[in-house]
Amino acid sequence: MKAVIMEIKKGYCIVLTGDGRFLKQEIPPGVFEIGDEIIVNEEYVFQTKRMDISRVKTLSLAASILIILATVSFFSFWYMKHYNASRRAAASVGDYAAEDAAEADADADADAEREIIVSDKDYEETVEKRSIIFEETYYIDEQKESEEDIDDTLGLSYKIINDVSLRVKLKNISSASKFNGTLTIVLYLSDNSESKSETVSIEELEPGQTVESPLFLNAEEVKLKVQINGNAY
C-alpha cells in the first residue's frame, strides 16, 4: 500500500495513506524525506498515537498558513509593482500635461504680445492719420498780417503791430474736435540766422477757443516761421 511520509522520527516515520489514515512505519535512518511516497506493509505498521495525529494536524495547519502567507505576499508584491508603475505613468502624464499647459500659456502670452504690438501699430497709424503737421515761412517786412485755415480743425493768423510787436494766433475752427499739440514760432535775421524762438504747448483746445503768442520784434528780424504739430480728436 502506498503512503506519503508526513513526519520523520528516529527509526520510524508517520505516513498518510490514500484512504486518509495516519500510520507509523519503521524506516532506516537517512534514506527518506518528508513528502516521499513509500510502500508500506500493513503487517509491519501500526496506528499512531492520538498525540502523533494531533502533531500531524498541527503541521498541516502550519503548512496551510505558510501557503496563505506566501500567496498574500505574492499578490501584495504584484499589486505594489503595478501600483507604482501606474503612479509613474500618471506622473508622466501629469508632467506632459503641465508642459502642454506651460506651452499653451507661453503661446497665449506671445499672442497677447503680438496683439498689443498690432494694437499699438494701429493706434500709431490712427494718430498719424489724424496728425496735423503744418510749417510755413512768412516775410514780415513784406506782409504785416496773414490769416488762413490750415484744415477743417485749425485756423492760423498773425499780425505785426507798429513794427515792434508780433501776435500769432491759433484757433480751433471745428465744430466738435479738440486739439492737442504745440505751436512753435521762430524769428530769423536777414542773414537767415535764428534770432529767437518760442514753443507753446496746447492741451485740449476746444472748438472756438484760441491760443495767442505775442512777441517783440527788432529791426533786424525779417522772417517768421510757424510750425504746428499735434492731432485733433
Helices and strands as residue ranges (DSSP letters): E 2-9, E 12-17, E 22-26, E 37-39, G 42-44, E 45-47, H 50-130, E 131-139, E 145-149, E 154-161, E 165-172, E 179-189, E 194-205, E 210-216, E 221-232
